[in-house]
């Protein structure tokens, strides 16, 4: 299929003299259109001028120009000669959108009949309706609305612009920004425009107006109209400025009066630099506005106001401030203050430095710079609670989730694996819950350490994380009497000391003797086990969609599989099940495992090979399983070591046999003799016995655990849940 070269000028061949003449005609055609010379336009078209020619700069075509100058007869002539009614300029504007800019209803009607779409956009997301609002074209606005223009359509822009949070503005915002009072009234009262629609930066029409309008009367009329239709005065613009701060900054006295009369105005709110409306008024020496603010109760401890007034030689302003309690010895926050958190340090330092009105004991600023995470309600933000760095969860004051969170947090003891609770505050219909500030979520922590674990080596990283999580959930169940109901990676946090903390109790439930809620926690914990040992390579959201059987199949070894099975099938005592599971072999270090094997090998019935003994009956009740790593174990030990160890039994030919009991006896005896000088070569072969036997027989410990659990011999198992490694020392011969 051939490409029309008119749309790809770079692909055109070297022009001939005829083509050069045609090119000249193209530019002459553009000139004739702009001058409104119909006869000349017709002549040039007859001489071969390109009706769809586009200028290099801007991409203007004859049709765009004809629409721009409002020449309906020329537009008709161009269309009759093949002009493309949908041709776009470089910025994506069509002739129809240009007609919206000009407010030419006749041309809008004509172009709609030629295939234009009423809501078509240019590359920056502008529609003809938005352009009509921007330029104050009332007739065009009403016409487009009647033809189906979307009143509350937000500006859709290019991807790179969206990443910068550009776009999203509506026609109402455009009219407010440009100060078109009549257009604004029509949009609100006749067309039902959403007064609180926000652009991609979170700004509404009121912010757009007060950030851009300099003329006092226009700003006043626009503000009055927006407030009358319920505009939200708590939104923020660039640099975190509220409508009140913007009105003060631009010296709009009457707008300030109107805003101060609003029921929910936050007079002491600050922008990102920590400046209140009063501080802005004093900086700009706006005495009348400062008086309005002071009389309305604005706090005067928001900066060195007296010094600012004196710097401007403004004695009336200075007296006003002193009369309202401003101090001459104002002390700003210490410049050398350093936060404890490294991850959140820069934002915390800024928060400490700026002025913020306290909410009880809490200093907080609801701004993106200080946001930690989104939640289903009010988000989580950085805060300072009695100068302590905290994470602050926001809820509506009557929120059931907020009440759950506080109730559960109050039950937590000190020195816990659960997050520390510092206190809560209420203000403006919101509940602020202040907890320990942590550095990372479990997901972030795993991503940072994904490369640390070496296959077939001891995974202390996963063991320590899961031990802390198990202890935390066990504490929640037993000591606090709650179930969590939302165990997932983002609710498990890592603090500045790299301790694991369980958080987010807004879905928690008080234990009422019903096992199903606890079982729900245990099932989620089973998925977390796999998530952690696999270092997050299987997303937790994926694991949540899988059945218990499918999750178990992902287990990398029998030990993990057994642990997860215990969580999925907890038995009757579900409340105390986790506390008991803390003794599972997964939580034993390799040294603990080695000591356990040596202790068992020191049992007299094993040393004497008493086949009728209870322990040997338990350890080998049937035929050996050839799939086990310790099947025919004597052939898997280093040959020199095996020969050397058998030499101790050479006299009576009572050599080691391929039984579990003899393997334990072998481990015990080797441990007793390996460090003797005579066994230096054997030591060089084995090196670290705890690692040697774990790598050689990785499923031995879980086999021992399953066979001897709940018997008298589990006395040899490590007591991990007591807080440490817990393994006993190997018995002496």
N, C-alpha and C positions, 0 to 999 in steps of 0.2 A: 504494500500500500504506500503510495507516494505521500510525502509530507509537504503540506503547503508552505512554501518558503517565506510567505508573507509573515508567518509567525516565528520564523527562525532566521533573522537577518544575517546572523553569522555564517549561515550555510549558503548564502547567495553567491553565484559566480561573479567574477570580475565584471563590473557593469560596462555595457557598450554605450555608445553615445546616445542611442535611443533610450536605454535604461536610465542614463544620467538625466536625460530630459524628463523622464517620468518621475524620477526622484525629486527633481526640482519642483515638478507639479504637485507632489505630495505636500511639500512644505508650503507651497502657494495655496493649496487647498485648505490647510490648517489656518493660514492667515485670513483667507476669505471667510471662513466659518466664524473666526473670532470677530471679524469686522461686520458680520451679518450681511454679507454681499451675496444674495441668493443667485443672481445671474452669473457671477464669477464662479460660484461653487458648481453650478450646473455645467458651465463651460469646461472647467477643469476635469470634472467627472467624465465628460464626453471625450476629453483628450487623453483619458487613460489613467488619471490620478487614482491611487489606491484608496478606496473608500474606508478600508480597515487599517490604513497605515497608522503606526503608533510611534510617537516620539521616543527617542532613546531615553531621555531623562523624564521619568514620571510615567511613561507609557500612555500618555494622552492620545486619544484617537479623535478624528473629526466629530464623531457622534458625542463623545464626552464633552468636547468643546462647545458643540451646538447646544447641548443641554445646559452647560454651565452659563452660557450667555442668554439662555431662555428663548432661543429662536425656534419656535415650534414648526415653522414652515421649512427651515433648513433640516430639522430633525426628520420630518416626513420625507424630504427629498433624499436624504442619506439612506434612510431605511428602504425607500423604493429602489435605490441603487445597490442594495445588498449589504448595507452596514449591519454588523453583528450587534443586536440589542443587548447581548450578555457579555460583550467583550470587557475584560478587566484591565484596569491600570496596574502599575507595578505594586501598588498597595492593596490591590484586589477590589477596588471600587468599581462597580458597574455604572452604566449611565443612569440606571434607576436610583442608585444610592446618591449620585451627584444631583439628581432631581430632588431628592429629599433635602439635601443641603440647601439648594436654591429655593425650596418650598414651592415649586411649580406644580400645581395640581394637574393642569392639563397634560404636562409631560409625564407625570406619574401615571395618569390614566392611560396614555398612549403606550407607554413601555410595558405596563401590566398586560395590555392586549397583545403585545408582541412576545410574551413569554417570560417576562421578569417575575420573580417570586417576591411576595411582599416582605418576607422575613430573611431575604438573602443578605449575606454578610460580606464585608471586605476582610482582608487578612488580619485586621486588628479587632474583628468582631463587631464592627459598627453596622447597623442596619439603617435603612432610610428613615425609620421611625426615630431612632436614636439621634440621627443627624438633624432631623427636624426639631427635636427637643433641644439639642445643643445650640442650634442657631436661632431658636425662638420662632419657628415657622408654624404658627397656630393653625392655619387652614390645612396645610399639608399634614400636620399631626392628626387632626380630626379625620381627614380623608383616609389616611393610612390605617387608623384605628377601625374605621368602618369597613375597610377591606381585609381586616383580620390580623393586623400587626399585633404581636405579642407585647403587651405593656410592660411586663416584669421580666422580660428576657434579659439575662445577664450577658455581658460582653465575653465572647469566646475568642481567645487570642492564640498565638502560636505557642508551641510546646516550650520553647526556651523562655518565653515571657511568663507562661504559667508557672514555671519552676521558680521564678522570681516573685510569685504571687501577684502578678499583674493581671488585669482583666476583671471581669465579673460585674462591672458597673452597669446600671440600668439607665433608662431614659430619664427617670426621676432624678437620679444623682447628677446627670449631665445638666438638666435644667437648673437644679439647685446650685451647682458649681458656677454656672454662667450667670446666675442671678435673674432668670426669666420667671418673674412672679406669676404672670398670667398662664404660662405653660405649666408651671408647677401646680397651680390651682386646677387647671383642666385635668391634668394627670391624676390628681388626688380625688377630685370631686366628681368628675364625669367618667373616668376610665378605671377607677379602683386601683391605682398604683399602690404597691406595698411600701409604706413609709419607712419600714424597718428592714427592707432588703439590704443585704451587705455585699460588698465586692469581695474579691479574693484576699484582700488585706483586712477584712472585717469592718470596713467603714460604711456607714449609712449616709443618706442624703444630707443629714444635718452636719456631719463631719465634713463632707465635700463642700458644703456651703461656707462654713465658718473657717475652713482652711484656705479658701480662695477669695472670698469677697472682701474687698477693702472699703467699699462705700457703706457708710453706717446705715443709711435708711434702707438700702437694698438688703443688707444683712439682717436688719430688724424685721422687715416684711417677710422675708423668706423663713426666718426662724419662727416667727409667729404662726405662719401657715403650717409649718412642719410640726410644731408643738401642738397645735390645735387638732392635728390628725394623729397624735400619739407617738411622735418620734421618741425613740429611746435616747436618754441623755447620758447613759453610762458607757456608751461605746467609745472606742479610742481610735485616733488617727495615727499619722506618722509620729514616731518618737513617743508613742503612748499618750498623746495629748487628748484630753477630754474636751467636749464642746465648751465647757466653762473656761478651761485654760486657753483654748483657741480664741474665744471671745475676748478674754482679758488681753491676750498677747496682741490682738489687732485693735485694742482700744474701743471695742463696741460697747459703750456704756449701757445703752438700752437693752441690748441682747443679754448682758450680764444680769441686769435687773430681772428680765424674763426668766432666765435660767434659775436664778436664786429663788424664784417663786414656785418652782417645780417641787413636787412632794419628795421625790427620791434623789435630789441633787446631793452629790458627795463633795461638799465644799473643800475638804482637806485632801482630796485625792491628788496624786502626783503624776507627773509624766516620767519617762524612763530616766531622766536625770535627777529625779527626786524633787522637782520643783512643783509647789502648789500654785493655785491661782493667785493667792496673796503674794507669794514670793515673786511671781511674774509681774504683778502690779507694782510692787515696790521697786523691782529692778528697772521697770520702765517709767518710774516716777508718776504713776497714774493715781493721784491722790483720791479723786472721786470714787474710782473703782475700788481702791483699797478700803475706803470708808464703808462702802457697801458690803464688802466681804467681812470686815471686822464687825460691823453691826449685826451681821448674820451669824456671827460666832466662829469665824475662821480662826484656827489656832495660830499663835504668833511665835511658836517655837520651831518654825519650819526652816530657819536659816538666820543669818546675821542681818536681820531686817534693819536694825538701828544704824549699823555701819553703812548699809546701802542708801538709806535715806540721807544720812549726813554727807555721803559722797556726792550726792546730787544737790547739796545745799538746800534741801527741802525741809525746812523747819516745821511747817504744818503736818507733813507726813510723819516726821519723827515724833511729834507730840501725839498724833493719832495712835501710833504704834505703842508708845509708852503707856498711853491711857488704857490700851487694851492688853497690857501685860507683857509686851515684848521686853526681853532682857538685854541689857547692854553688855553683859559678860557671857554672851552665847558661846558655847563650846561645841564645835563640830565633832563628829565621830573621829576616833583616833586613826590617823593615816597608816600607822604601822600594824594595824590589826591583821592577823593572818588566820585564814580558815583552816580547820583540821582536814577537811575533805580535799583531796587532790583532784578528783574527777569534777566536782562542782565548784572548785575554788574560785575561778574568776567571777562567776555569777554571784557567789556568796559575798565576795569582797565588794562588789558593786552594790549589792543589796544593803550591806552594812554601812556603806558610805553615804548613800542617799537618804534623804528624809522620807519617812513613811509614818502616817498616823498609826499608833498602836491599836490593835484589836485585843483588848485585855493585856496579856503579856506577849502577844504575838506581833511580829513585824513581818509583813508579807506584801508582795506586789503581784497581782494577777496579770502577768505579761509573759509573752513567749520566751523571753530571755531566761525566765526563772521556772519554766515549766519542765517537770520531770517526766510526766506520762499523762496520757488520756485515760479517763475512766468512763463508766456508763453515766456518771452524774457530773461532778464539778471539776474533775481533773486533780492532779497531784503537783504541788509547787514547792519550791524551796522556801524556807522561812527561818526566822530567828525567834526562838521561844525562850525568853529570859537570857538572851545572848547565846543560847545553845542552838547549834545548827540542826534543823529538823526538816523532815518531809511532811508536808501538810496536805491531807486529803480533805476535799471540800464536798459537803452534802447539803441538800436542803435541810432546814432545821427540823422538819418533821419526817425526814427520810428514815424508813425502816432499816435500810442498809447502814446508814450512819449510826443509828442506835445499836444495831448489832455490833458494829465495829468498836464503839466505845465500851459497850458492855463486856465484850470478850477481852479487849485490851486491859481493862481494869482487873481482870482475873489473873493476869500474868505476873509471875514472881520475878525478882531480880536475878541476875546471872542466868539468863534464860537463852534458849535457842530461838525464842520468838522475839519479834522486834520490841524494843523498849517504848513504852507509852509515856509521854511527857505531860500531856494535858490537852484540853479542848477549850475552844472559845466559840461564842455565838455573836453574830453581828449581821444586820441587814437581811434577816431571814435565812442566813447560812450557818452551817456548823463547820468549824475548822478543827480537824483532828490532827494533833501533832505527835509524830512518831520519830524513831531513830532514822537519821539520814544514812542511807547506804550508797555504795558506789556503783554497783552493777546488778543487773538481774542475772539469774542462773544462765539464761541463754547467752548473754554477753560474756559471762565468765567462761563458759565452755568454748565459745568461739576463740577466746584469747589463748586457751590452753589446749586446743585440739591437737596440736602437734607434739605435746609433751609426752603422752603415753606411748610406750614402745611395745609393740605386740609381743606377747609371751613374757613380758616383764611385769613386776608387781605394780598394779595400778593404784597407788596410794591416793592419788588425786580423786578418783571416783569414790573410793572407799570412804575417805574423810568427808566428802560432800554428803554422801548418802547417810553416813552415820549421824551427821548433824541434822539432816532432814528427818530421819527416823526418830531421833530424840525429840525434835521439835513437835512432830505430830503426836508422839506418845505423850508428851507433856500436855499438849492441848487436850487430848482425850482424857487422860487420867487426872492430872493436877488441876486443870482449868474446867474440865467438865463440858467441853465444846467439841463439835465436829466442824471441820473447815468448810467443806462443800465446794471448794474451788481451787484444788491443788493443781498448779501448773507452773511452768518455768518462770513466767513473769511475776509470780507471787512469791518466789524464793529469791532472796536478795543476799548480796555479799557486802559486808560493811568494810570500813577503812582498815580494819585489822585482818581482813580476809576471812572473817567468821561468817558462817552461813546463818541466815535469819529467815524464819517463816513470817510472812506478812499478809495483809489484805484479808480481813476477817468480816467484810461487810455482808458476806453470804453465810456466815457461820451460824450454827444452830446449837442451842443448849441441849446437852445430853438428857434424854427423857426415857432412857431404857430401851429405845428402839434400835435394833442392830443394823437396820438397812442404811442409815445415814453414815454409821461408822464404816460399814462395808464399802460404801461409795468412796470414802477417803482412801481406804486400803486399795481399792482397784485403781484409783488415780495414782497412788504411790507405786503400784506395780508398774505402771507405764512410765513413771518418773525414773524408776530403777533402770529400765532399758534405755530411756532417753539419756541418762547420765553416762552409763557404761559405754554407750555408742557415741558419746561426745556430741550428741545432737544431730548426728547425720541422718536420723529418721525424725522428721519434724513431729513435735508433740501433737499438733493438730491432726496429723496422719494417724498417729497411734490411737487417738481418741475415737477415730472412726472404725477401728479394727476390733474384732472380737477378742476375748481373753485368750482363746486358743491361738489366734494369729499372732498376738503379741508374744506369747510364750515361744512360738516357733522362731522369733527373731533373736532369741537368747544366744549369746556367743558361746556359752558352755553350760554344763549340767548344773554348776553351782548357782549361776544367775537364774537358770530355769527353775531350780528348786525354791529359791528365794521368792520369785514372782508367783509361783504356785501357792506358796504359803500365804501370800497377800491376797490372791484371788479366792482362796478357799480357807478362811481363817478359823473355822471351827466355831464352837459355842461362845467362848469368852472373848468376844471381839474387842471389848473395851481395853483389855490388858494384852491383847495379842501382839501389838507392836513392841511393848516392853520386853516380852519374851523373845521376839524375833531379833532383838539386839544381840543375842548370843549366837546368831547364825554364822557359819564359817565365812561368809562373804566379808564380815567385819573383822576377821582375825588377820593379823599381819602374818607375813611368811615366817617370821621368827616365832610368833605364837603357835602357828601350825606345827612347826618343827618341834617346839617344846611339848606340845600335846602328844605328838607321835612318840616322842621319847618317853614321856610319862606312861603312856599306854604300854609301850614295849617293856617297861620296868615292872609291869604286873607279874607276880610270881607264876601265875598259870600260863602266861605267854612265854616267860623265860624257860619254864620247865616243859613247855609244849604239852600241857595237860589237855588232851583232846576232849575229855568229858567236862571240861570247865565251862561255866556259863559264858564267859567272854569269848572263847573260841567258837562256841556254838552260835553266838550272835554275829561274830565277824565273818563266818563262812558257813552259812546254814545249808548251802546246796552246792551244785557244781559251779566252777569258776565261769565267769563271763568273758569270752575272748575279746569283746569290744572294749573292755576296761584297760586303761593304760598300765595297770599293775598286774595284768594277766601274764603269767610266766615271767615274773619280775626278775628272777635271777639272771636271765639271759640279757637283760636290759641295763644292768649295772656294768660299769667299766670292768673289763675282764681282770685287770690287775687287782683292782679293789676287791672284786668278788673272790678271787683266789686268795688274797691276803686275809680276808675276813674268815674264810673257810679253814684257814690254817689253824685257827684257835680250836677247831673241833676235829683235827686230824687224827688224834689218838683214838677217839671212839667212833670216828666216821659219821658223826651226827651233824652232817652238813646242812646248810640252809635249804629249805624246801620252798616251792612256789605257792605258799599260803600267805594270807593276809597277816596272820599271827607272826609268822617268821619274818615277814617284811618289817613289822613293827619292832621285833626283836633285833633285827639287823640295824635298823635306824638307831635304836637305843645303844647298841654295842658300839657302833661306829662313832656315835657322839661321845662315848666315854673314852675312846682310844685315839681318835683322829689327831688330837693335839700333842700326842706323845712324840718325842724326838725320833723314835724308831719308825714312826709312820709318816715321815716327811714326804715321801713319794706319794703315798696315798692321799695326803693332804693336798698335794699339788694337783692331783686328779680331780678331787671332789671340790676343792676350794671352799666356798661357803655352803655347808650342808643344807641350810634352810632353802637356799635357792636351787640347789641341785635336786633335791627331792620334790620340790614344788614343780619344777619344769619337767622332771622325768615322769612324775605321776600326778598330773594336775587334777585328776578326779578322785584321788585317794582320800583327801580330807572330807569331801562331801559324802563319800561312801561311808567312812567311819562315823560321820555325824548322823547319817540316817540310820545306821545299824545300832548305835549306842545311845541315841537321844532318848531321854526319859528312862534311862537305866541308872544303876548305881555308878556306872563308869563315866557318866557325863561330868563327874566331879573334876575330871582332867581338862574339861573344856575351858577356854578363857572366859573371864567375866567382863566382856566388853562393855556392857551397859552400866558398869560401875564407874565408867568415865575414862579409863585408860586402856592400854593394850590388854591388860588383864590376864595374860597367860602366866601359869606357874613355871618355876624353874624345873628342869629335868631332874628326876630322882637319881640318887646316887646308887651305885651297885651295892 
